[in-house]
Amino acid sequence: MNLQNNILLREGERIDDLNLKGYQIIQNPKFFCFGMDAVLLSAFTEVKEGDTVLDLGSGNGIIPMLLEAKTRGKKFIGLEIQEQNVDMARRSILLNHLEDKVEIHLGDVKKIKEYYKAESFDVVTSNPPYMNAEGGLKNSHEAKTIARHEVLCSLEDIIYAASYVLKNKGSFYMVHRPHRLVDIMVLLRKYRLEPKALQMVHPYIDKEPNMVLIKAVKNARALLKGLKPLIIYNEKGQYNDEVKEIYNE
């Protein structure tokens, strides 16, 4: 253990810069570090002045912190089930002096009704586990398996929770994998979250998409808008201008 900026760092942890308002985040590769999907989701999410935001499955708190830095929302809350991630996130909040605007709660998405009132948030975000419990190769480290596979919560659990806490006409933003798109659309409709915008993310212009960004609105009319695809790398293997802008490069 050691101290940096009066914040305790535990074994294996490091502090990374977010290149945004001087913010930093505590990470531990053993447990799972945030990736591009979280950054893209934060850029895709629209938060109006005064909005309250809930992030489901918040990991180390990256999405609430990015949204606090980029928007004029009133309050940003992350719900996370893994204690070690909650501990890291709370120390990152202290590191950036965000205690008045960002909170990380320890809890299970499946018990959402125990923590929050119905229709109490304007915006909900989620970067959930992509693989169903049976699919894909599981990581030997439990924390990473929980982050990547639907071990402790399913896609339906996430979408149900989002619908429960969202106000009427509130917005749900999610990043996921294209191969789950049919499941996503069926479940969104089931829980009265109408898909309104969809953006495919391609690593290269000639490669198939490996991520999808989705916006749904509670109790909205049916009208889905397909957005221009986001291409991550140019032919030289460098970030395209749009991605550079997202990363503030």
C-alpha positions in Angstrom: 0.0 0.0 0.0 1.1 3.6 -0.6 -0.3 7.1 -0.6 -0.6 9.4 -3.6 -2.2 12.8 -3.2 -3.3 11.6 0.3 -5.3 8.8 -1.4 -4.5 5.2 -0.4 -3.4 2.9 -3.2 -3.7 -0.8 -2.6 -1.4 -3.5 -4.0 -1.5 -3.7 -7.8 -3.3 -0.4 -8.3 -2.3 2.5 -10.4 -3.6 6.0 -11.1 -4.4 6.9 -14.7 -5.2 10.3 -16.3 -8.5 10.7 -18.0 -7.4 13.7 -20.1 -10.4 15.6 -19.0 -10.5 18.4 -16.4 -7.4 17.0 -14.8 -9.4 14.0 -13.5 -7.7 10.7 -12.6 -8.9 7.2 -11.9 -7.6 4.4 -9.8 -7.4 1.1 -11.7 -6.2 -2.4 -11.0 -5.6 -4.7 -14.1 -6.2 -7.7 -11.9 -9.9 -6.7 -11.5 -10.6 -5.1 -14.8 -9.7 -1.7 -16.3 -12.1 0.4 -18.3 -11.9 0.2 -22.1 -12.9 2.1 -25.2 -16.5 1.0 -24.8 -16.9 3.0 -21.6 -15.4 6.1 -23.3 -17.6 5.8 -26.3 -20.7 5.3 -24.2 -20.0 8.5 -22.2 -19.6 10.4 -25.5 -22.9 8.9 -26.9 -24.9 9.7 -23.7 -26.9 13.0 -23.6 -27.3 14.6 -20.2 -29.2 17.8 -19.8 -28.6 20.4 -17.1 -30.1 19.3 -13.8 -30.5 15.6 -14.8 -29.9 12.8 -12.3 -28.0 9.9 -13.8 -27.7 6.2 -12.8 -25.0 3.9 -14.2 -25.8 0.2 -13.8 -22.8 -2.1 -13.3 -20.5 0.9 -12.8 -17.2 -1.0 -12.3 -14.6 1.5 -11.1 -16.9 4.4 -11.6 -15.5 5.5 -15.0 -18.8 6.5 -16.7 -20.2 8.6 -13.8 -16.9 10.5 -13.6 -16.7 11.0 -17.4 -20.3 12.2 -17.5 -19.7 14.6 -14.6 -16.8 16.1 -16.5 -18.6 16.4 -19.8 -22.1 17.5 -18.9 -24.1 19.7 -16.5 -26.0 17.0 -14.8 -27.0 17.4 -11.2 -26.1 14.0 -9.7 -24.3 10.9 -11.0 -24.7 7.6 -9.2 -23.1 4.3 -10.0 -24.4 0.9 -8.8 -21.8 -1.8 -8.6 -21.9 -5.4 -7.1 -18.1 -6.0 -6.7 -16.8 -4.6 -3.4 -13.2 -4.1 -4.7 -14.5 -2.0 -7.6 -16.7 0.1 -5.3 -13.7 0.7 -3.1 -11.6 1.9 -6.0 -14.4 4.1 -7.4 -15.0 5.8 -4.1 -11.3 6.6 -3.7 -11.2 7.9 -7.2 -14.1 10.2 -6.3 -12.1 11.5 -3.3 -9.0 11.9 -5.5 -11.0 14.2 -7.8 -13.0 16.0 -5.1 -16.3 14.9 -6.6 -18.0 13.8 -3.4 -20.9 16.4 -3.9 -21.8 15.1 -7.4 -20.7 11.5 -7.8 -21.6 8.5 -5.6 -20.9 4.8 -6.0 -23.4 2.4 -4.3 -22.6 -1.2 -3.5 -25.6 -3.4 -4.6 -27.1 -5.9 -7.0 -29.0 -4.8 -10.1 -31.5 -7.5 -9.5 -32.5 -5.8 -6.2 -33.0 -2.4 -7.8 -36.3 -1.8 -6.0 -34.6 -2.0 -2.6 -32.3 0.9 -3.4 -34.2 3.4 -5.6 -37.7 4.7 -6.1 -39.5 4.0 -9.3 -39.2 6.7 -11.9 -36.5 8.6 -10.0 -33.8 9.1 -12.7 -33.7 11.1 -15.9 -30.9 9.1 -17.5 -29.6 5.5 -17.1 -26.4 4.2 -18.6 -24.9 0.7 -18.7 -21.9 -1.0 -20.1 -23.0 -4.5 -19.1 -21.4 -8.0 -19.4 -21.5 -8.8 -23.1 -21.4 -12.6 -23.0 -24.3 -14.7 -21.7 -23.4 -17.1 -18.9 -22.8 -20.0 -21.3 -21.0 -18.2 -24.1 -17.4 -17.4 -24.8 -14.2 -18.3 -22.9 -14.4 -17.4 -19.2 -11.5 -15.6 -17.6 -9.8 -17.5 -14.8 -10.0 -14.5 -12.6 -13.5 -14.2 -11.0 -13.7 -10.3 -11.1 -13.0 -10.3 -14.9 -15.5 -13.1 -15.5 -18.2 -11.1 -13.6 -17.4 -8.0 -15.7 -17.6 -9.9 -19.1 -20.2 -12.6 -18.6 -23.8 -12.6 -17.4 -22.8 -14.4 -14.2 -24.4 -12.2 -11.6 -26.9 -10.3 -13.7 -28.4 -10.8 -17.2 -29.2 -8.5 -20.0 -32.9 -8.6 -19.0 -32.0 -7.7 -15.4 -30.2 -4.6 -16.7 -33.0 -3.5 -19.0 -35.7 -4.2 -16.3 -33.8 -2.1 -13.8 -33.3 0.8 -16.3 -37.0 0.8 -17.0 -37.9 0.7 -13.3 -35.9 3.7 -12.3 -36.4 5.9 -15.4 -38.9 8.7 -15.4 -41.5 8.8 -18.1 -39.6 9.8 -21.4 -36.3 9.3 -19.6 -33.4 7.9 -21.7 -31.4 4.7 -21.5 -28.0 4.5 -23.1 -26.1 1.2 -23.5 -23.1 -0.2 -25.3 -23.1 -3.8 -26.3 -22.1 -6.3 -29.0 -23.9 -6.5 -32.3 -24.5 -10.3 -32.0 -26.9 -9.5 -29.1 -28.8 -6.9 -31.0 -32.0 -9.0 -31.5 -32.1 -9.9 -27.8 -31.6 -6.2 -26.9 -34.4 -4.9 -29.1 -36.9 -7.6 -27.9 -36.1 -6.8 -24.2 -36.2 -3.1 -24.6 -39.7 -3.3 -26.1 -40.8 -5.7 -23.4 -40.0 -3.2 -20.7 -41.4 -0.1 -22.5 -38.0 1.3 -23.6 -38.4 2.3 -27.2 -35.2 2.1 -29.3 -34.6 5.6 -30.7 -31.0 5.7 -32.0 -28.5 3.1 -33.0 -24.8 3.5 -33.9 -22.5 0.7 -35.1 -18.8 0.9 -34.2 -16.3 -0.6 -36.6 -12.6 -1.1 -35.8 -11.8 -0.3 -39.5 -13.9 0.8 -42.4 -13.8 -2.6 -44.1 -14.4 -4.7 -40.9 -17.6 -5.8 -39.4 -18.8 -3.9 -36.3 -17.7 -5.0 -32.9 -19.7 -2.7 -30.7 -23.2 -1.1 -30.9 -24.4 2.0 -29.1 -28.1 2.2 -28.4 -30.4 4.9 -27.0 -34.0 4.0 -25.9 -36.6 6.3 -24.4 -39.3 5.1 -21.9 -42.8 5.2 -23.2 -41.8 6.9 -26.5 -43.3 6.4 -29.9 -41.7 4.0 -32.4 -39.1 5.7 -34.6 -35.5 4.3 -34.7 -32.8 6.4 -36.2 -29.7 4.7 -37.6 -26.7 7.0 -37.0 -23.6 7.2 -39.1 -21.2 4.4 -38.2 -18.2 5.2 -36.1 -14.9 4.0 -37.5 -12.2 3.8 -34.9 -9.0 3.5 -36.9 -7.8 4.8 -40.3 -5.8 2.9 -42.8 -2.6 3.7 -40.9 -3.9 2.2 -37.7 -4.3 5.6 -36.0 -7.5 7.0 -34.4 -9.8 8.7 -36.8 -10.5 12.4 -36.1 -13.9 11.7 -34.5 -12.3 9.3 -32.1 -9.5 11.7 -31.3 -12.1 14.3 -30.4 -13.9 11.9 -28.1 -10.5 11.2 -26.4 -9.7 14.9 -26.3 -6.5 14.3 -28.3 
